[in-house]
């Protein structure tokens, strides 16, 4: 390690050590020897000022029952009598000497209580060379809990600490007495400096900077430099490097392309806490709104950043920046804050970001700005609408496209306007497309011919049921799922919708084909109403997952007729349609219904380990282990087939333990095997 010490610093560190504690410097400074070893005790009546005591009794001892820190503290006691309203003092205790520097911050813990009347106690710091002393503690009262008294040393060099117990007849009844406790005399380390940004960065060096604004004296600073923000490792030579009493330091011998981190600590007799951490990486610029936007170009603007000497531009076809526009993958623009784009595809969105670099490292990316694309409308033939229905804001067969995307998500508004009933046959229809990803795409318009088609079914689905069936693997309602069945109406197909609310009915939109997913909330939602499609087809059963325990859900099945992928829904209710179901309570150690007994003797009873709610634990990791922690069985989920074997060998009788785990959730228990 590099060490740059002045002659005075060397002498100072030889005397006291660079990071030793105050209690280590002072012999028995915190009384942890369990005695007054090293202290000078005057166990007698010590009159000061107008003291006039008689029958004064004093004592000095070490206590282990009343301490502020550690195991022991000093206690001094006085008792006796004085003339009415008088004072008396004694005993006193003087510490061993210790070396300090001028204005060094010192603290001690003290406590006082009355023992017949009020306490009247003193504390001084004494300069050994001259005998001069300065009062650092005085108080009179009836009760004082442990209190930290902090002060700056008015002396440099060897000092001692003197404490005097005393009492005052506050009640003027002549009987007096008090106790004074002292503990944990210590130096207070300097405050943490404030590290400020690096300057003068080159490909192999930078100047580290910091400030210090505390009155506590600083003799030197220790500098750490690392390539790890947590300082798990250090750059060679910069692990607590003593740089002297300066506020900046030139760090050399570095490698370009690496982010360096630095922090400092202030040192006097003790070393203080670490400063904040500064790194050499430029901060991220901030992009502003695009300017001069056209179909094929725009102007980009961003803010300047500290330590940024050049700016790098990325323009991509996707939000994750996995595919870049030719010529715009890390384009070095120099030290500028604006540039222009041209020659872009008007139908496509572009993602734009910049970051700053300097000779040592590269900064984080700016915020991303998007240049929107304007899609075009494509109409596959033929186009249809429902017979007898008023024209609505319906997607129908219109498709919004770009040169790279065949079907954009969004909504379509048609012209003629909503409320017009089109006659049977062919009609002219215009459309405006409003993209779902409106921050990526502009709206656009198109036109086509439309043909009027089929009505909705007349008979709705009915008799939705979900009952529990006995048997560990046939539970129809669990804490996170249920399986439902229904009777079909007369539609071509049906769609099943589930809502975490028992109010309202689902209103399937004419012409909208809802994408189903049996995982609740993974399928399409109906117009933001909380109804999610969990099934869409010709069947009569579905298992719905991803539900919350002990929660009510409403289920409704809609029959619909479909032609050319244009559904027309029956929105009426029917017998047992809709219905409300409530899921079971969440899985816990107590309700997962796992057997804790296996007797694998092939008698058809308890031959395998059975967990009644195993079907709900398909995404849990199971581990079974013996009483010394060896894993004897493990699986993803559990299918109620384990016959108490390990490597196809029968396990002996005994107690085994299991744990189902999913993330931070754990369900535990035991199994007894009896053979």
For each residue, the residues with C-beta under 8 A, 3 or more apart:
1: 237 239 240 241
2: 237 238 241 242
3: 241 242
4: 242 243 244
5: 9 10 13 220 242 244
6: 9 10 244
7: 10 11
8: 11 12
9: 5 6 12 13 219 220 242 244
10: 5 6 7 13 14
11: 7 8 14 15
12: 8 9 15 16 101 219
13: 5 9 10 16 17 18
14: 10 11
15: 11 12 99
16: 12 13 20 25 99 269
17: 13 20 24 25
18: 13 267 271
19: 267 270 271
20: 16 17 24 25 269 270
21: 24 25 186 187 270
22: 25 26 29 98 106 185 186 187 269 270
23: 26 29 30 32 184 185 186
24: 17 20 21
25: 16 17 20 21 22 29 98 99 269
26: 22 23 29 38 95 96 97 98 185
27: 37 38 96
28: 31 32 33 35 36 37 38 39 96
29: 22 23 25 26 95 96 98 185 186
30: 23 69 70 72 183 184 185 186
31: 28 34 35 36 62 70 72 73 74 183
32: 23 28 70 71 72
33: 28 37 72
34: 31 62 64 71 72
35: 28 31 62
36: 28 31 39 41 60 62 74 93
37: 27 28 33
38: 26 27 28 95 96
39: 28 36 74 93 94 95 96
40: 93 94
41: 36 60 91 92 93 94
42: 46 90 91 92 93 94
43: 58 59 60 90 91
44: 58 90 91
45: 53 56 58 78 80 88 89 90
46: 42 89 90 91 92 164
47: 51 52 53 88 89 90
48: 51 89 164 166
49: 87
50: 86 87
51: 47 48 82 86 87 88 89
52: 47 82 83 86 87 88
53: 45 47 56 80 81 82 86 87 88 176
54: 80 81 82
55: 80 81
56: 45 53 78 79 80 88 90
57: 77 78 79 80
58: 43 44 45 76 77 78 90 91 165
59: 43 76 77 91
60: 36 41 43 74 75 76 77 91 93
61: 74 75 77
62: 31 34 35 36 72 73 74 75
63: 66 67 72 73 74 75 181
64: 34 67 71 72 73
65:
66: 63 73 75 111 181
67: 63 64 70 71 72 73 183
68: 73 109 111 146 181 183 184
69: 30 109 183 184
70: 30 31 32 67 73 183 184
71: 32 34 64 67
72: 30 31 32 33 34 62 63 64 67 183
73: 31 62 63 64 66 67 68 70 181 182 183 184
74: 31 36 39 60 61 62 63 93 163 181 182 183
75: 60 61 62 63 66 179 180 181
76: 58 59 60 91 92 93 163 165 179 180 181 182
77: 57 58 59 60 61 91 115 165 177 178 179 180
78: 45 56 57 58 88 89 90 91 115 165 166 167 176 177 178 179
79: 56 57 115 116 167 176 177
80: 45 53 54 55 56 57 88 176 177
81: 53 54 55 174 175 176
82: 51 52 53 54 85 86 87 88 167 169 174 176
83: 52 86 169 174
84: 169 172 173 174
85: 82 168 169 170 172
86: 50 51 52 53 82 83 168 169 174 176
87: 49 50 51 52 53 82 120 166 167 168 169 176
88: 45 47 51 52 53 56 78 80 82 166 167 176
89: 45 46 47 48 51 78 120 122 164 165 166 167
90: 42 43 44 45 46 47 56 58 78 164 165 166
91: 41 42 43 44 46 58 59 60 76 77 78 164 165
92: 41 42 46 76 162 163 164 165
93: 36 39 40 41 42 60 74 76 162 163 182
94: 39 40 41 42 126 160 161 162 163
95: 26 29 38 39 98 160 161 162 185
96: 26 27 28 29 38 39 160
97: 26 128 158 159 160
98: 22 25 26 29 95 158 159 160
99: 15 16 25 157 158 159 269
100: 104 106 153 155 156 157 159 187 269
101: 12 104 153 156 217 219 268 269
102: 153 154 155 156 217
103: 152 153 154 215 216 217
104: 100 101 152 153 187 216 217 268 269
105: 150 151 152 153 187 188 190 216
106: 22 100 125 136 150 151 152 153 185 186 187 188
107: 148 149 150 151 184 185 186 187 188
108: 123 137 148 149 161 182 183 184 185 186
109: 68 69 146 147 148 149 182 183 184
110: 121 123 137 144 146 147 149 163 180 181 182 183
111: 66 68 144 145 146 147 180 181
112: 119 121 139 141 143 144 178 179 180 181
113: 119 142 143 144 178 179
114: 117 118 119 142 143 167 177 178
115: 77 78 79 119 167 177 178 179
116: 79 167 175 176 177 178
117: 114 167 168 169 170 171 173 175 176 177 178
118: 114 140 141 142 167 168 169 170 178
119: 112 113 114 115 139 140 141 142 144 165 166 167 168 178 179 180
120: 87 89 140 166 167 168 178
121: 110 112 137 138 139 140 163 164 165 166 178 180
122: 89 135 137 138 163 164 166
123: 108 110 135 136 137 138 149 161 162 163 164 182
124: 133 134 135 136 137 161 162 163
125: 106 133 134 136 151 153 154 155 159 160 161
126: 94 131 132 133 159 160 161 162
127: 130 131 132 133 155 157 158 159
128: 97 131 157 158 159 160
129: 157 158
130: 127
131: 126 127 128
132: 126 127 155
133: 124 125 126 127 162
134: 124 125 154 155
135: 122 123 124 138
136: 106 123 124 125 149 151
137: 108 110 121 122 123 124 149 163
138: 121 122 123 135
139: 112 119 121 144
140: 118 119 120 121 168
141: 112 118 119 144
142: 113 114 118 119 170
143: 112 113 114
144: 110 111 112 113 119 139 141 147
145: 111
146: 68 109 110 111 181 183
147: 109 110 111 144
148: 107 108 109
149: 107 108 109 110 123 136 137
150: 105 106 107 188
151: 105 106 107 125 136
152: 103 104 105 106 215 216
153: 100 101 102 103 104 105 106 125 156 159
154: 102 103 125 134
155: 100 102 125 127 132 134 159
156: 100 101 102 153
157: 99 100 127 128 129
158: 97 98 99 127 128 129
159: 97 98 99 100 125 126 127 128 153 155
160: 94 95 96 97 98 125 126 128
161: 94 95 108 123 124 125 126 185
162: 92 93 94 95 123 124 126 133
163: 74 76 92 93 94 110 121 122 123 124 137 180 182
164: 46 48 89 90 91 92 121 122 123
165: 58 76 77 78 89 90 91 92 119 121 178 179 180
166: 48 78 87 88 89 90 119 120 121 122 178 180
167: 78 79 82 87 88 89 114 115 116 117 118 119 120 176 177 178
168: 85 86 87 117 118 119 120 140 176
169: 82 83 84 85 86 87 117 118 172 173 174 175 176
170: 85 117 118 142
171: 117
172: 84 85 169
173: 84 117 169
174: 81 82 83 84 86 169
175: 81 116 117 169
176: 53 78 79 80 81 82 86 87 88 116 117 167 168 169
177: 77 78 79 80 114 115 116 117 167
178: 77 78 112 113 114 115 116 117 118 119 120 121 165 166 167
179: 75 76 77 78 112 113 115 119 165
180: 75 76 77 110 111 112 119 121 163 165 166
181: 63 66 68 73 74 75 76 110 111 112 146
182: 73 74 76 93 108 109 110 123 163 185
183: 30 31 67 68 69 70 72 73 74 108 109 110 146
184: 23 30 68 69 70 73 107 108 109
185: 22 23 26 29 30 95 106 107 108 161 182
186: 21 22 23 29 30 106 107 108
187: 21 22 100 104 105 106 107 268 269 270
188: 105 106 107 150 216 270
189: 266 268 270 271 272 273
190: 105 212 214 216 217 218 266 267 268 270 271 272
191: 212 214 216 266 272 273
192: 265 266 272 273 274 275 276
193: 210 211 212 221 264 265 266 272 275
194: 210 211 212 213 275 276
195: 208 209 210 262 263 264 275 276 277 278
196: 209 210 211 278
197: 209 278 306 307
198: 201 206 207 208 209 262 278 280 307
199: 206 207 209 248
200: 205 206 207 250
201: 198 205 206 280 307 309 358 359 360
202: 205 206 359 360
203: 254 256 359 360
204: 252 253 254 255 256
205: 200 201 202 250 251 252 253 254
206: 198 199 200 201 202 250 251 254 260 280 360
207: 198 199 200 248 249 250 251
208: 195 198 223 225 248 249 250 251 262 264 278
209: 195 196 197 198 199 247 248
210: 193 194 195 196 221 247 248 264 275
211: 193 194 196 247
212: 190 191 193 194 218 247 266
213: 194
214: 190 191 266
215: 103 152
216: 103 104 105 152 188 190 191 266 268
217: 101 102 103 104 190 268
218: 190 212 221 245 266 267 268
219: 9 12 101 245 267 268
220: 5 9 242 243 244 245 267
221: 193 210 218 242 243 244 245 246 247 264 265 266 267
222: 240 241 242 243 264 265 267 271
223: 208 238 240 241 243 249 251 262 263 264
224: 231 234 238 239 240 241 262 263 264 265 274
225: 208 234 235 238 241 251 260 261 262
226: 229 231 232 233 234 235 238 260 261 262
227: 233 235 258 259 260 261
228: 231 232 233 261
229: 226 261 277 279
230:
231: 224 226 228 234 261 263
232: 226 228
233: 226 227 228
234: 224 225 226 231 238 239
235: 225 226 227 238 251 253 254 260
236: 253
237: 1 2 241 253
238: 2 223 224 225 226 234 235 241 251 262
239: 1 224 234
240: 1 222 223 224 265
241: 1 2 3 222 223 224 225 237 238 249
242: 2 3 4 5 9 220 221 222 267
243: 4 220 221 222 223 246 249
244: 4 5 6 9 220 221
245: 218 219 220 221
246: 221 243 249
247: 209 210 211 212 221
248: 199 207 208 209 210
249: 207 208 223 241 243 246
250: 200 205 206 207 208
251: 205 206 207 208 223 225 235 238 254 260 262
252: 204 205
253: 204 205 235 236 237
254: 203 204 205 206 235 251 258 260 360
255: 204 258
256: 203 204 359 360
257: 360 361 362
258: 227 254 255 360 361
259: 227 279 280 281 360 361
260: 206 225 226 227 235 251 254 279 280 360 361
261: 225 226 227 228 229 231 277 278 279 280
262: 195 198 208 223 224 225 226 238 251 277 278 279
263: 195 223 224 231 274 275 276 277 278
264: 193 195 208 210 221 222 223 224 274 275
265: 192 193 221 222 224 240 271 272 273 274 275
266: 189 190 191 192 193 212 214 216 218 221 271 272
267: 18 19 190 218 219 220 221 222 242 270 271 272
268: 101 104 187 189 190 216 217 218 219
269: 16 20 22 25 99 100 101 104 187
270: 19 20 21 22 187 188 189 190 267
271: 18 19 189 190 222 265 266 267
272: 189 190 191 192 193 265 266 267
273: 189 191 192 265
274: 192 224 263 264 265 277
275: 192 193 194 195 210 263 264 265
276: 192 194 195 263
277: 195 229 261 262 263 274
278: 195 196 197 198 208 261 262 263
279: 229 259 260 261 262 361
280: 198 201 206 259 260 261 307 358 360 361
281: 259 307 361 362 363 364
282: 305 306 307 308 355 356 357 358 361 362 363
283: 305 306 308 356 363 364
284: 305 355 356 363 364 365 366 367
285: 302 303 304 305 308 311 337 354 355 356 363 366
286: 302 303 366 367
287: 300 301 302 352 353 354 366 367 368 369
288: 301 302 303
289: 369
290: 293 298 299 300 352 369 371
291: 298 299 301
292: 297 298 299 340
293: 290 297 298 371
294: 297 298
295: 344 346 374
296: 342 343 344 345 346
297: 292 293 294 340 341 342 343 344
298: 290 291 292 293 294 340 341 371
299: 290 291 292 338 339 340 341
300: 287 290 313 338 339 340 341 352 354 369
301: 287 288 291 337 338
302: 285 286 287 288 311 337 338 354 366
303: 285 286 288 337
304: 285 308 337
305: 282 283 284 285 308 356 363
306: 197 282 283
307: 197 198 201 280 281 282 356 358
308: 282 283 285 304 305 311 335 356 357 358 363
309: 201 335 356 357 358 359
310: 332 333 334 335 356 357 358
311: 285 302 308 332 333 334 335 336 337 354 355 356 357
312: 330 331 332 333 354 355 356 357 362
313: 300 328 330 331 333 339 352 353 354
314: 321 324 328 329 330 331 352 353 354 365
315: 324 325 328 341 350 351 352
316: 319 320 321 322 323 324 325 328 350 351
317: 323 324 325 348 350 351 404
318: 321 322 323 351
319: 316 351 368
320: 316
321: 314 316 318 324 351 353
322: 316 318
323: 316 317 318
324: 314 315 316 317 321 328 329
325: 315 316 317 328 329 344 350
326:
327: 331
328: 313 314 315 316 324 325 331 341
329: 314 324 325
330: 312 313 314
331: 312 313 314 327 328
332: 310 311 312
333: 310 311 312 313 336 339 354
334: 310 311
335: 308 309 310 311
336: 311 333 339
337: 285 301 302 303 304 311
338: 299 300 301 302
339: 299 300 313 333 336
340: 292 297 298 299 300
341: 297 298 299 300 315 328 344 350 352 371
342: 296 297
343: 296 297
344: 295 296 297 325 341 348 350 371
345: 296 348 373 402 403
346: 295 296 373 374
347: 373 374 375 376 401 402 403
348: 317 344 345 373 402 403 404
349: 370 371 372 373 440 441
350: 315 316 317 325 341 344 370 371 373
351: 315 316 317 318 319 321 368 369 370
352: 287 290 300 313 314 315 341 368 369 370 371
353: 287 313 314 321 365 366 367 368 369
354: 285 287 300 302 311 312 313 314 333 365 366
355: 282 284 285 311 312 362 363 364 365 366
356: 282 283 284 285 305 307 308 309 310 311 312 362 363
357: 282 308 309 310 311 312 361 362 363
358: 201 280 282 307 308 309 310 361 363
359: 201 202 203 256 309
360: 201 202 203 206 254 256 257 258 259 260 280
361: 257 258 259 260 279 280 281 282 357 358
362: 257 281 282 312 355 356 357
363: 281 282 283 284 285 305 308 355 356 357 358
364: 281 283 284 355
365: 284 314 353 354 355 368
366: 284 285 286 287 302 353 354 355
367: 284 286 287 353
368: 287 319 351 352 353 365
369: 287 289 290 300 351 352 353
370: 349 350 351 352 439 440
371: 290 293 298 341 344 349 350 352
372: 349 439 440 441 442
373: 345 346 347 348 349 350 402 440 441 442
374: 295 346 347 441 442 444
375: 347 400 401 402 405 408 433 435 441 442 444
376: 347 400 401 402 444 446
377: 398 399 400 401 431 433 444 445 446 447
378: 398 399 400 401 446
379: 383 397 398 399 446 448
380: 397 399
381:
382: 397 449 451 564
383: 379 396 397 429 448 449 450 451
384: 396 397 450 451 452 453 563 564 566
385: 389 391 394 396 422 427 450 451 452 453 511 566
386: 389 452 453 454 455 456 510 511 566 568
387: 424 452 453 454 455
388: 421 455
389: 385 386 392 421 510 568
390: 418 419 420 421
391: 385 394 414 416 417 418 419 420 421 422 429
392: 389 414 418 510 511
393: 411 412 413 414 418
394: 385 391 412 414 509 510 511 512
395: 398 411 412 511 512
396: 383 384 385 412 414 429 431 450 511 566
397: 379 380 382 383 384 448 564 565 566
398: 377 378 379 395 412 431 433 446 448
399: 377 378 379 380 406 407 408
400: 375 376 377 378 407 408 410 433 435 441 444
401: 347 375 376 377 378 405 406 407 408
402: 345 347 348 373 375 376 405 408 441
403: 345 347 348
404: 317 348
405: 375 401 402 408
406: 399 401
407: 399 400 401
408: 375 399 400 401 402 405 433 435 436 437 441
409: 435 436 437
410: 400 433 434 435 436 437 441
411: 393 395 433 434 436
412: 393 394 395 396 398 431 432 433 434
413: 393 431 432 434
414: 391 392 393 394 396 417 418 429 430 431
415: 429 430 431 432
416: 391 420 422 429
417: 391 414 420
418: 390 391 392 393 414
419: 390 391
420: 390 391 416 417
421: 388 389 390 391
422: 385 391 416 427 450 452
423: 427 452
424: 387 452
425: 451 452
426: 449 450 451
427: 385 422 423 449 450 451 452
428: 447 448 449 450
429: 383 391 396 414 415 416 447 448 449 450
430: 414 415 445 446 447
431: 377 396 398 412 413 414 415 445 446 447 448
432: 412 413 415 443 444 445
433: 375 377 398 400 408 410 411 412 443 444 445 446
434: 410 411 412 413 438 443
435: 375 400 408 409 410 438 440 441 442 443
436: 408 409 410 411
437: 408 409 410 440 441
438: 434 435 441 443
439: 370 372
440: 349 370 372 373 435 437
441: 349 372 373 374 375 400 402 408 410 435 437 438
442: 372 373 374 375 435
443: 432 433 434 435 438
444: 374 375 376 377 400 432 433
445: 377 430 431 432 433
446: 376 377 378 379 398 430 431 433
447: 377 428 429 430 431
448: 379 383 397 398 428 429 431
449: 382 383 426 427 428 429
450: 383 384 385 396 422 426 427 428 429
451: 382 383 384 385 425 426 427
452: 384 385 386 387 422 423 424 425 427
453: 384 385 386 387 563 564 566
454: 386 387 561 562 563 568
455: 386 387 388 561 568
456: 386 491 559 560 561 568 569 570
457: 460 489 490 491 492 559 560 561 568 570
458: 489 490 570
459: 489 490 491 559 570
460: 457 489 557 558 559 570 572 573 574 577
461: 464 486 487 488 489 491 494 557 558 559 574 577
462: 486 487 489 574 575 576 577
463: 486 487 575 576 577
464: 461 484 485 486 555 557 576 577 578 579
465: 484 485 486 576 579
466: 476 477 482 483 484 485 579 581
467: 476
468: 475 476 477
469: 474 475 476
470: 474
471: 474
472: 475 610 611 612 614 615 640
473: 614 615 639 640
474: 469 470 471
475: 468 469 472 478 612 613 615 616
476: 466 467 468 469 482 483 484
477: 466 468 481 482 483 581 582 583 584
478: 475 481 482 583 584 613 615 616
479: 547 549 550 583 584 585 586 587 613 616
480: 545 546 547 548 549 583 616
481: 477 478 543 544 545 546 547 583 615 616
482: 466 476 477 478 543 544 547 553 581 583
483: 466 476 477 541 542 543 544
484: 464 465 466 476 496 541 542 544 555 581
485: 464 465 466 540 541
486: 461 462 463 464 465 494 496 540 541 557 577
487: 461 462 463 540
488: 461 491 494 540 559
489: 457 458 459 460 461 462 494 559 570 574
490: 457 458 459 559
491: 456 457 459 461 488 494 559 560 561 570
492: 457 538 560 561 562
493: 536 537 538 559 560 562 567
494: 461 486 488 489 491 535 536 537 538 557 558 559 560
495: 508 514 516 533 535 536 557 558 560 567 569
496: 484 486 516 533 534 535 536 542 555 556 557 558
497: 506 508 514 526 531 532 533 534 555 556 557 558
498: 520 531 532 534 544 553 554 555
499: 504 506 529 530 531 532 553 554 556
500: 520 530 548 551 552 553
501: 504 530 552 554
502: 552 553 554 580
503: 554
504: 499 501 529 554
505: 556 571 573 578
506: 497 499 526 529 531 556 558 571 578
507: 526 527 529 571
508: 495 497 512 514 526 558 560 567 569 571
509: 394 512 526 527 569
510: 386 389 392 394 566 567 568 569
511: 385 386 392 394 395 396 566 567 568
512: 394 395 508 509 567
513: 536 562 565 566 567
514: 495 497 508 523 524 526 533 536
515: 523 524 533 536
516: 495 496 523 524 533 534 535 536 537
517: 522 523 533 534
518: 523 534 535 542 543 544 545
519: 522 523 534 544 545 546
520: 498 500 532 534 544 545 546 547 553
521: 525 532 546
522: 517 519 532 546
523: 514 515 516 517 518 519 532 533 534
524: 514 515 516 532 533
525: 521 528 529 530 531 532 533
526: 497 506 507 508 509 514 529 531 532 533
527: 507 509
528: 525
529: 499 504 506 507 525 526
530: 499 500 501 525
531: 497 498 499 506 525 526 556
532: 497 498 499 520 521 522 523 524 525 526
533: 495 496 497 514 515 516 517 523 524 525 526 536
534: 496 497 498 516 517 518 519 520 523 542 544
535: 494 495 496 516 518 539 542
536: 493 494 495 496 513 514 515 516 533
537: 493 494 516
538: 492 493 494
539: 535 542
540: 485 486 487 488
541: 483 484 485 486
542: 483 484 496 518 534 535 539
543: 481 482 483 518
544: 481 482 483 484 498 518 519 520 534 547 553
545: 480 481 518 519 520
546: 480 481 519 520 521 522
547: 479 480 481 482 520 544 551 553 583
548: 480 500 551 583
549: 479 480 583 584 585 586 587
550: 479 582 583 584 585 586
551: 500 547 548 582 583
552: 500 501 502 580 581 582
553: 482 498 499 500 502 520 544 547 580 581 582 583
554: 498 499 501 502 503 504 578 579 580
555: 464 484 496 497 498 578 579 580 581
556: 496 497 499 505 506 531 573 577 578
557: 460 461 464 486 494 495 496 497 577 578
558: 460 461 494 495 496 497 506 508 569 570 571
559: 456 457 459 460 461 488 489 490 491 493 494 569 570
560: 456 457 491 492 493 494 495 508 567 568 569 570
561: 454 455 456 457 491 492 567 568
562: 454 492 493 513 565 566 567 568
563: 384 453 454 566
564: 382 384 397 453
565: 397 513 562
566: 384 385 386 396 397 453 510 511 513 562 563
567: 493 495 508 510 511 512 513 560 561 562
568: 386 389 454 455 456 457 510 511 560 561 562
569: 456 495 508 509 510 558 559 560
570: 456 457 458 459 460 489 491 558 559 560
571: 505 506 507 508 558
572: 460
573: 460 505 556 577 578
574: 460 461 462 489 577
575: 462 463
576: 462 463 464 465 579
577: 460 461 462 463 464 486 556 557 573 574
578: 464 505 506 554 555 556 557 573
579: 464 465 466 554 555 576
580: 502 552 553 554 555
581: 466 477 482 484 552 553 555
582: 477 550 551 552 553
583: 477 478 479 480 481 482 547 548 549 550 551 553
584: 477 478 479 549 550 613
585: 479 549 550 588 591
586: 479 549 550
587: 479 549 591 592 613 616 617 667
588: 585 591 592 667
589: 592 667 668 669
590:
591: 585 587 588 613
592: 587 588 589 611 612 613 617 660 667 669
593: 611 612 613
594: 609 610 611 612 658 669
595: 598 606 609 610 611 671
596: 669 670 671 672
597: 606 671 672 674
598: 595 606 607 608 609 643 644 671 672 673 674
599: 603 605 606 607 673 674 675
600: 606 607 608 643 644 650 673 675
601: 607 675
602: 607
603: 599 607
604: 607
605: 599
606: 595 597 598 599 600 610
607: 598 599 600 601 602 603 604 643
608: 598 600 640 641 642 643 644
609: 594 595 598 640 642 644 671
610: 472 594 595 606 614 640
611: 472 592 593 594 595 614 617 638 640
612: 472 475 592 593 594
613: 475 478 479 584 587 591 592 593 616 617
614: 472 473 610 611 617 637 638 639 640
615: 472 473 475 478 481 618
616: 475 478 479 480 481 587 613
617: 587 592 611 613 614 620 622 637 638 660
618: 615 636 637
619: 636 637 662
620: 617 636 637 638 660 661 662 667
621: 634 635 636 660 661 662
622: 617 633 634 635 636 637 638 658 659 660
623: 631 633 634 658 659 661
624: 631 632 633 634 642 656 657 658 671
625: 629 630 631 632 656 657 658
626: 629 630 632 654 656 657
627: 654 655 656 657
628:
629: 625 626
630: 625 626
631: 623 624 625 634
632: 624 625 626 646 651 656
633: 622 623 624 642 646
634: 621 622 623 624 631
635: 621 622 638 639
636: 618 619 620 621 622
637: 614 617 618 619 620 622
638: 611 614 617 620 622 635 642 660
639: 473 614 635
640: 472 473 608 609 610 611 614
641: 608
642: 608 609 624 633 638 645
643: 598 600 607 608
644: 598 600 608 609 650 651 671 673
645: 642 648 649 650 651
646: 632 633 649 651
647:
648: 645
649: 645 646
650: 600 644 645 675
651: 632 644 645 646 654 656 673
652: 673 675
653: 673 674 675
654: 626 627 651 672 673
655: 627 670 671 672 673
656: 624 625 626 627 632 651 670 671 672 673
657: 624 625 626 627 668 669 670 671
658: 594 622 623 624 625 668 669 670 671
659: 622 623 666 667 668
660: 592 617 620 621 622 638 666 667 668
661: 620 621 623 665 666 667
662: 619 620 621 665
663:
664:
665: 661 662
666: 659 660 661
667: 587 588 589 592 620 659 660 661
668: 589 657 658 659 660
669: 589 592 594 596 657 658
670: 596 655 656 657 658
671: 595 596 597 598 609 624 644 655 656 657 658
672: 596 597 598 654 655 656
673: 598 599 600 644 651 652 653 654 655 656
674: 597 598 599 653
675: 599 600 601 650 652 653
